[in-house]
Amino acid sequence: MEKQYKKYKLNEFVTLQVLSYTDEMMVVKLWFIGKGFDSTHHHGNQEVNIVTGGEFEATNGTERIKVYPGQAVKVPSNFEHNMECLSPTGEMVTVWTPARQDIIEKYTEQE
């Protein structure tokens, strides 16, 4: 059985919960109330965002696409990106490889 990790508010719009991780991979769930994050960002991890609720606009470099439940967006390493929630609420599952050490250090306290 996997450990259960606490939920953390990243800002007034986004809550994160780590679901599982190893050194090679990490899976988190994100809940959105409002748009989410203010701007694009990048990191050395590859990323896949799977929308499970709501409507999002994915920004990958200069490309912008709408993403709906059941759809996924992949992001290469060190690529400017963002997922903006367009609906009042939204949910997604995000996978990073390798695991995000910054998130492991801050957000993996068990319930």
MARZAPA-774825 format. One record per atom (N, C-alpha, C): residue in three letters; atom name; x, y, z. Coordinates in steps of 0.05 Angstrom, whole numbers, always signed. Each point is the difference from the previous one (the first is absolute). Last residue first. Example, Ala and Ser with C-alpha at 12.3 -4.5 7.8 and 13.67 -1.06 7.14 Angstrom:
REM MARZAPA-774825
('Ser' 'N' (+257 -45 +142))
('Ser' 'CA' (+16 +24 +1))
('Ser' 'C' (-15 +22 +14))
('Ala' 'N' (+6 -115 -1))
('Ala' 'CA' (-18 +24 +0))
('Ala' 'C' (+18 +24 +0))
END
This chain:
REM MARZAPA-774825
('Glu' 'N' (+5 +237 +120))
('Glu' 'CA' (-24 +8 +16))
('Glu' 'C' (+0 -15 +26))
('Gln' 'N' (+93 +24 -52))
('Gln' 'CA' (-22 -18 +0))
('Gln' 'C' (-23 +10 +18))
('Glu' 'N' (+75 +57 -59))
('Glu' 'CA' (-7 -8 +27))
('Glu' 'C' (-24 -19 -1))
('Thr' 'N' (+49 +46 -75))
('Thr' 'CA' (-5 -29 +4))
('Thr' 'C' (-3 -8 +29))
('Tyr' 'N' (+24 +89 -51))
('Tyr' 'CA' (-28 -8 -1))
('Tyr' 'C' (-5 -30 +4))
('Lys' 'N' (+88 +53 -5))
('Lys' 'CA' (-19 +18 +13))
('Lys' 'C' (-28 -13 +5))
('Glu' 'N' (+78 -46 -43))
('Glu' 'CA' (+10 +13 +25))
('Glu' 'C' (-21 +16 +14))
('Ile' 'N' (-20 -41 -84))
('Ile' 'CA' (+4 -21 +20))
('Ile' 'C' (+9 +13 +27))
('Ile' 'N' (-7 +56 -75))
('Ile' 'CA' (-27 -7 +10))
('Ile' 'C' (+3 -22 +22))
('Asp' 'N' (+78 +28 -45))
('Asp' 'CA' (-11 +23 +14))
('Asp' 'C' (-27 -7 +13))
('Gln' 'N' (+42 -63 -58))
('Gln' 'CA' (+12 +0 +27))
('Gln' 'C' (-11 +23 +17))
('Arg' 'N' (-44 -54 -84))
('Arg' 'CA' (+7 +27 +8))
('Arg' 'C' (+10 +1 +29))
('Ala' 'N' (+7 -87 -71))
('Ala' 'CA' (-16 +13 +21))
('Ala' 'C' (+10 +28 +6))
('Pro' 'N' (+25 -32 -97))
('Pro' 'CA' (+1 -13 +26))
('Pro' 'C' (-17 +15 +20))
('Thr' 'N' (-53 +3 -54))
('Thr' 'CA' (+23 -18 +0))
('Thr' 'C' (+25 +16 -8))
('Trp' 'N' (-113 +12 +33))
('Trp' 'CA' (+26 +11 -7))
('Trp' 'C' (+21 -23 +0))
('Val' 'N' (-116 +19 -4))
('Val' 'CA' (+22 -19 +3))
('Val' 'C' (+26 +14 -8))
('Thr' 'N' (-109 +27 +32))
('Thr' 'CA' (+25 +7 -14))
('Thr' 'C' (+21 -21 +7))
('Val' 'N' (-114 +19 -2))
('Val' 'CA' (+21 -17 +11))
('Val' 'C' (+25 +7 -16))
('Met' 'N' (-93 +62 +21))
('Met' 'CA' (+17 -15 -18))
('Met' 'C' (+20 -17 +16))
('Glu' 'N' (-97 +71 +3))
('Glu' 'CA' (+18 -20 +12))
('Glu' 'C' (+17 -12 -21))
('Gly' 'N' (-70 +93 +23))
('Gly' 'CA' (+12 -20 -18))
('Gly' 'C' (+18 -18 +16))
('Thr' 'N' (-81 +89 +0))
('Thr' 'CA' (+17 -19 +14))
('Thr' 'C' (+12 -19 -20))
('Pro' 'N' (-47 +74 -34))
('Pro' 'CA' (+2 +9 +29))
('Pro' 'C' (+17 -19 +17))
('Ser' 'N' (+27 +4 -102))
('Ser' 'CA' (-25 -5 +13))
('Ser' 'C' (+2 +9 +30))
('Leu' 'N' (+76 +2 -57))
('Leu' 'CA' (-20 +18 -12))
('Leu' 'C' (-27 -2 +12))
('Cys' 'N' (+110 -19 +27))
('Cys' 'CA' (-27 -10 +3))
('Cys' 'C' (-20 +21 -11))
('Glu' 'N' (+106 -19 -27))
('Glu' 'CA' (-18 +19 +12))
('Glu' 'C' (-29 -11 +0))
('Met' 'N' (+108 -33 -9))
('Met' 'CA' (-27 -10 -3))
('Met' 'C' (-18 +20 +15))
('Asn' 'N' (+106 +3 -47))
('Asn' 'CA' (-19 +6 +21))
('Asn' 'C' (-26 -14 -6))
('His' 'N' (+116 +14 -34))
('His' 'CA' (-27 -11 -2))
('His' 'C' (-17 +10 +24))
('Glu' 'N' (+106 -5 -54))
('Glu' 'CA' (-19 +18 +13))
('Glu' 'C' (-29 -11 -4))
('Phe' 'N' (+88 -63 +3))
('Phe' 'CA' (-18 +13 -19))
('Phe' 'C' (-19 +18 +15))
('Asn' 'N' (+70 -69 +31))
('Asn' 'CA' (+9 +28 -4))
('Asn' 'C' (-16 +15 -21))
('Ser' 'N' (-19 -102 -6))
('Ser' 'CA' (+17 +13 +20))
('Ser' 'C' (+7 +28 -9))
('Pro' 'N' (-91 -36 -42))
('Pro' 'CA' (+29 -8 +1))
('Pro' 'C' (+15 +14 +23))
('Val' 'N' (-107 -26 -5))
('Val' 'CA' (+18 +23 +0))
('Val' 'C' (+29 -10 +1))
('Lys' 'N' (-111 -34 -24))
('Lys' 'CA' (+28 -6 +8))
('Lys' 'C' (+17 +24 -3))
('Val' 'N' (-111 -23 +16))
('Val' 'CA' (+20 +18 -13))
('Val' 'C' (+27 -8 +10))
('Ala' 'N' (-108 -46 -7))
('Ala' 'CA' (+26 +4 +13))
('Ala' 'C' (+17 +19 -17))
('Gln' 'N' (-113 -32 +20))
('Gln' 'CA' (+22 +7 -18))
('Gln' 'C' (+25 +6 +16))
('Gly' 'N' (-85 -21 +40))
('Gly' 'CA' (+8 -23 -15))
('Gly' 'C' (+23 +6 -20))
('Pro' 'N' (-59 +82 +31))
('Pro' 'CA' (+3 -25 +15))
('Pro' 'C' (+6 -24 -19))
('Tyr' 'N' (+30 +91 -43))
('Tyr' 'CA' (-25 -8 +14))
('Tyr' 'C' (+5 -27 +15))
('Val' 'N' (+54 +92 -50))
('Val' 'CA' (+2 -27 +8))
('Val' 'C' (-24 -7 +18))
('Lys' 'N' (+42 +77 -79))
('Lys' 'CA' (-20 -6 +21))
('Lys' 'C' (+2 -30 +6))
('Ile' 'N' (+84 +63 -36))
('Ile' 'CA' (-22 -18 -8))
('Ile' 'C' (-19 -5 +23))
('Arg' 'N' (+93 +60 -42))
('Arg' 'CA' (-21 -1 +20))
('Arg' 'C' (-22 -17 -11))
('Glu' 'N' (+113 +25 -20))
('Glu' 'CA' (-25 -13 -7))
('Glu' 'C' (-19 +1 +24))
('Thr' 'N' (+92 +31 -1))
('Thr' 'CA' (-18 +20 -12))
('Thr' 'C' (-27 -12 -7))
('Gly' 'N' (+52 -50 +72))
('Gly' 'CA' (+15 +18 -17))
('Gly' 'C' (-19 +22 -10))
('Asn' 'N' (-57 -57 +40))
('Asn' 'CA' (+25 -15 -4))
('Asn' 'C' (+17 +17 -19))
('Thr' 'N' (-96 +5 +62))
('Thr' 'CA' (+19 +16 -15))
('Thr' 'C' (+26 -17 +0))
('Ala' 'N' (-111 -21 +17))
('Ala' 'CA' (+28 -8 +3))
('Ala' 'C' (+17 +19 -17))
('Glu' 'N' (-101 +4 +47))
('Glu' 'CA' (+15 +8 -23))
('Glu' 'C' (+29 -6 +6))
('Phe' 'N' (-98 -46 +39))
('Phe' 'CA' (+26 +13 +4))
('Phe' 'C' (+10 +11 -27))
('Glu' 'N' (-93 -42 +59))
('Glu' 'CA' (+11 +7 -26))
('Glu' 'C' (+25 +17 +5))
('Gly' 'N' (-55 -80 +64))
('Gly' 'CA' (+2 +28 -8))
('Gly' 'C' (+12 +3 -28))
('Gly' 'N' (+26 -88 +52))
('Gly' 'CA' (-24 +16 +4))
('Gly' 'C' (+4 +29 -8))
('Thr' 'N' (+66 -68 -12))
('Thr' 'CA' (-21 -18 +10))
('Thr' 'C' (-26 +14 +6))
('Val' 'N' (+101 +7 -60))
('Val' 'CA' (-23 +15 +11))
('Val' 'C' (-22 -20 +8))
('Ile' 'N' (+110 -7 -8))
('Ile' 'CA' (-25 -14 -8))
('Ile' 'C' (-23 +14 +13))
('Asn' 'N' (+111 +18 -25))
('Asn' 'CA' (-24 +9 +14))
('Asn' 'C' (-24 -13 -11))
('Val' 'N' (+114 -15 +3))
('Val' 'CA' (-25 -6 -14))
('Val' 'C' (-23 +9 +19))
('Glu' 'N' (+116 +17 -13))
('Glu' 'CA' (-26 +2 +14))
('Glu' 'C' (-23 -9 -18))
('Gln' 'N' (+118 +4 +20))
('Gln' 'CA' (-21 -4 -19))
('Gln' 'C' (-26 -1 +15))
('Asn' 'N' (+84 +54 +40))
('Asn' 'CA' (-15 -25 +0))
('Asn' 'C' (-19 -1 -24))
('Gly' 'N' (+59 +75 +30))
('Gly' 'CA' (+14 -20 -14))
('Gly' 'C' (-14 -27 -2))
('His' 'N' (-48 +100 +2))
('His' 'CA' (+16 -16 +18))
('His' 'C' (+12 -23 -16))
('His' 'N' (-65 +100 -7))
('His' 'CA' (+14 -23 -12))
('His' 'C' (+16 -13 +22))
('His' 'N' (-92 +74 -19))
('His' 'CA' (+25 -7 +15))
('His' 'C' (+13 -23 -15))
('Thr' 'N' (-86 +82 -8))
('Thr' 'CA' (+14 -24 -9))
('Thr' 'C' (+24 -4 +18))
('Ser' 'N' (-80 +54 +45))
('Ser' 'CA' (+17 +2 -24))
('Ser' 'C' (+12 -27 -7))
('Asp' 'N' (-65 +16 +74))
('Asp' 'CA' (+1 +26 -14))
('Asp' 'C' (+15 +0 -26))
('Phe' 'N' (-57 -84 +47))
('Phe' 'CA' (+25 +13 +3))
('Phe' 'C' (+1 +25 -18))
('Gly' 'N' (-94 -34 +23))
('Gly' 'CA' (+23 -17 +7))
('Gly' 'C' (+25 +16 +4))
('Lys' 'N' (-100 +22 -20))
('Lys' 'CA' (+18 -5 -22))
('Lys' 'C' (+25 -18 +6))
('Gly' 'N' (-90 -11 +59))
('Gly' 'CA' (+10 +23 -15))
('Gly' 'C' (+22 -8 -18))
('Ile' 'N' (-8 -65 +64))
('Ile' 'CA' (-23 +18 +5))
('Ile' 'C' (+9 +26 -13))
('Phe' 'N' (+38 -109 -3))
('Phe' 'CA' (+1 +28 -7))
('Phe' 'C' (-27 +13 +7))
('Trp' 'N' (+68 -93 +23))
('Trp' 'CA' (-27 +11 -1))
('Trp' 'C' (+2 +30 -4))
('Leu' 'N' (+67 -93 -15))
('Leu' 'CA' (-3 +28 +4))
('Leu' 'C' (-30 +8 -3))
('Lys' 'N' (+72 -91 +18))
('Lys' 'CA' (-26 +10 -8))
('Lys' 'C' (-2 +29 +7))
('Val' 'N' (+88 -70 -24))
('Val' 'CA' (-14 +17 +19))
('Val' 'C' (-28 +6 -11))
('Val' 'N' (+96 -67 -12))
('Val' 'CA' (-28 +5 -9))
('Val' 'C' (-13 +17 +22))
('Met' 'N' (+107 -31 -38))
('Met' 'CA' (-17 +10 +21))
('Met' 'C' (-28 +5 -12))
('Met' 'N' (+105 -54 -20))
('Met' 'CA' (-26 +10 -8))
('Met' 'C' (-16 +9 +24))
('Glu' 'N' (+92 -36 +4))
('Glu' 'CA' (-4 +3 -29))
('Glu' 'C' (-26 +14 -9))
('Asp' 'N' (+26 -23 +92))
('Asp' 'CA' (+20 +19 -11))
('Asp' 'C' (-5 +6 -29))
('Thr' 'N' (-87 -23 +48))
('Thr' 'CA' (+26 -14 +2))
('Thr' 'C' (+21 +20 -9))
('Tyr' 'N' (-112 +7 +34))
('Tyr' 'CA' (+25 +8 -13))
('Tyr' 'C' (+22 -21 +5))
('Ser' 'N' (-116 +33 +11))
('Ser' 'CA' (+20 -20 +1))
('Ser' 'C' (+26 +11 -12))
('Leu' 'N' (-76 +55 +22))
('Leu' 'CA' (-13 -26 +0))
('Leu' 'C' (+20 -22 +3))
('Val' 'N' (-7 +110 +27))
('Val' 'CA' (+16 -21 -12))
('Val' 'C' (-14 -26 +3))
('Gln' 'N' (-47 +98 -5))
('Gln' 'CA' (+5 -23 +17))
('Gln' 'C' (+17 -20 -15))
('Leu' 'N' (-37 +113 -2))
('Leu' 'CA' (+16 -23 -10))
('Leu' 'C' (+1 -22 +20))
('Thr' 'N' (-58 +97 -32))
('Thr' 'CA' (+7 -18 +22))
('Thr' 'C' (+13 -25 -13))
('Val' 'N' (-26 +110 -30))
('Val' 'CA' (+9 -27 -6))
('Val' 'C' (+7 -15 +26))
('Phe' 'N' (-30 +95 -6))
('Phe' 'CA' (-15 -13 -21))
('Phe' 'C' (+6 -30 -3))
('Glu' 'N' (+42 +66 +60))
('Glu' 'CA' (-28 +2 +6))
('Glu' 'C' (-17 -16 -20))
('Asn' 'N' (+96 -37 +13))
('Asn' 'CA' (-8 +28 +0))
('Asn' 'C' (-30 +0 +5))
('Leu' 'N' (+44 -79 +15))
('Leu' 'CA' (+23 +13 -13))
('Leu' 'C' (-4 +30 -2))
('Lys' 'N' (-40 -78 +69))
('Lys' 'CA' (-8 +22 -17))
('Lys' 'C' (+25 +13 -11))
('Tyr' 'N' (-12 -106 +31))
('Tyr' 'CA' (+13 +26 +5))
('Tyr' 'C' (-11 +21 -19))
('Lys' 'N' (-18 -108 +46))
('Lys' 'CA' (-6 +20 -21))
('Lys' 'C' (+12 +26 +9))
('Lys' 'N' (+37 -100 +33))
('Lys' 'CA' (-17 +23 +5))
('Lys' 'C' (-5 +16 -25))
('Tyr' 'N' (+22 -106 -5))
('Tyr' 'CA' (+13 +25 +5))
('Tyr' 'C' (-21 +22 +4))
('Gln' 'N' (+9 -114 +7))
('Gln' 'CA' (-18 +22 -5))
('Gln' 'C' (+13 +26 +8))
('Lys' 'N' (+42 -100 -35))
('Lys' 'CA' (-3 +20 +22))
('Lys' 'C' (-20 +21 -9))
('Glu' 'N' (-6 -99 -43))
('Glu' 'CA' (+15 +25 -1))
('Glu' 'C' (-5 +17 +24))
('Met' 'N' (-4 -110 -6))
('Met' 'CA' (-17 +24 +0))
('Met' 'C' (+18 +25 +0))
END
